[in-house]
């Protein structure tokens, strides 16, 4: 459900918030924040929405991480 919402540019809607909150609910049951890897190519577009659904978590944007790695390989 998340990818179609991103593709329709529904990123900053209550629908996106509700869907993300439902998806991450099992992970938030732990008492401490964790690390979320946005591994899908669509997910970095919704970085802010993930940050709101997972407050105090470390969110790894795979797109920027890969871009930084590629740049470092070709100085």
C-alpha contacts under 8 A as a table, 3 or more apart, distances in Angstrom:
res1	aa1	res2	aa2	distance
1	X	4	X	5.76
1	X	5	X	6.51
1	X	19	X	7.49
2	X	5	X	5.22
2	X	6	X	6.33
2	X	16	X	7.15
2	X	19	X	7.19
2	X	20	X	7.42
3	X	6	X	5.10
3	X	7	X	6.13
3	X	42	X	6.25
3	X	43	X	7.44
4	X	7	X	4.92
4	X	8	X	6.10
5	X	8	X	5.18
5	X	9	X	6.19
5	X	10	X	5.08
5	X	11	X	6.44
5	X	16	X	6.72
6	X	9	X	4.90
6	X	10	X	5.76
6	X	11	X	5.54
6	X	42	X	6.94
6	X	43	X	7.84
6	X	45	X	7.17
6	X	46	X	6.95
7	X	10	X	7.61
7	X	42	X	8.00
9	X	12	X	7.89
10	X	13	X	5.57
10	X	15	X	7.67
10	X	16	X	6.60
11	X	16	X	5.86
11	X	46	X	5.99
11	X	49	X	6.87
12	X	16	X	6.75
12	X	17	X	7.60
12	X	49	X	6.99
13	X	16	X	5.36
13	X	17	X	6.45
14	X	17	X	4.91
14	X	18	X	5.97
15	X	18	X	5.17
15	X	19	X	6.13
16	X	19	X	5.14
16	X	20	X	6.03
16	X	49	X	7.61
17	X	20	X	5.25
17	X	21	X	5.97
17	X	49	X	6.74
17	X	53	X	7.03
18	X	21	X	5.12
18	X	22	X	6.18
19	X	22	X	5.17
19	X	23	X	6.24
20	X	23	X	5.02
20	X	24	X	6.12
20	X	49	X	7.81
20	X	50	X	7.13
20	X	53	X	6.45
21	X	24	X	5.36
21	X	25	X	5.85
21	X	53	X	5.67
22	X	25	X	5.26
23	X	26	X	7.33
24	X	27	X	5.34
24	X	28	X	6.32
24	X	53	X	7.43
24	X	54	X	7.57
25	X	28	X	5.21
25	X	29	X	6.59
26	X	29	X	5.53
27	X	30	X	6.30
28	X	31	X	7.34
28	X	32	X	7.84
28	X	33	X	7.20
28	X	54	X	7.59
30	X	33	X	7.36
33	X	54	X	7.85
33	X	55	X	7.84
33	X	56	X	6.04
33	X	57	X	4.93
33	X	58	X	7.79
34	X	57	X	5.21
34	X	58	X	6.38
35	X	57	X	5.70
35	X	58	X	4.65
35	X	59	X	5.83
35	X	60	X	7.27
36	X	57	X	7.13
36	X	58	X	6.25
36	X	59	X	4.87
36	X	60	X	6.08
37	X	59	X	6.04
37	X	60	X	4.74
37	X	61	X	6.50
37	X	62	X	6.77
38	X	41	X	7.79
38	X	43	X	5.53
38	X	44	X	6.25
38	X	59	X	7.18
38	X	60	X	5.98
38	X	61	X	5.37
38	X	62	X	5.71
39	X	43	X	7.08
39	X	61	X	7.54
39	X	62	X	5.65
40	X	43	X	5.40
40	X	44	X	7.75
40	X	62	X	7.97
41	X	44	X	6.75
41	X	62	X	7.86
41	X	63	X	7.10
42	X	45	X	5.86
42	X	46	X	7.54
43	X	46	X	5.31
43	X	47	X	6.57
44	X	47	X	4.95
44	X	61	X	5.75
44	X	62	X	7.28
44	X	63	X	6.74
46	X	49	X	5.26
46	X	50	X	6.36
47	X	50	X	5.15
47	X	51	X	6.18
47	X	59	X	7.94
47	X	61	X	7.46
48	X	51	X	4.98
48	X	52	X	6.26
49	X	52	X	5.17
49	X	53	X	6.29
50	X	53	X	5.05
50	X	54	X	5.95
50	X	59	X	7.78
51	X	54	X	5.11
51	X	55	X	5.69
51	X	56	X	7.96
51	X	57	X	7.41
51	X	59	X	7.00
52	X	55	X	5.59
54	X	57	X	5.56
60	X	65	X	7.61
61	X	64	X	5.72
61	X	65	X	6.23
62	X	65	X	4.98
62	X	66	X	5.99
63	X	66	X	5.35
63	X	67	X	6.16
64	X	67	X	4.94
64	X	68	X	6.08
65	X	68	X	5.25
65	X	69	X	6.29
66	X	69	X	5.02
66	X	70	X	6.16
67	X	70	X	5.16
67	X	71	X	6.20
68	X	71	X	5.16
68	X	72	X	6.18
69	X	72	X	5.10
69	X	73	X	6.37
70	X	73	X	5.15
70	X	74	X	6.74
71	X	74	X	5.44
71	X	75	X	6.57
72	X	75	X	5.85
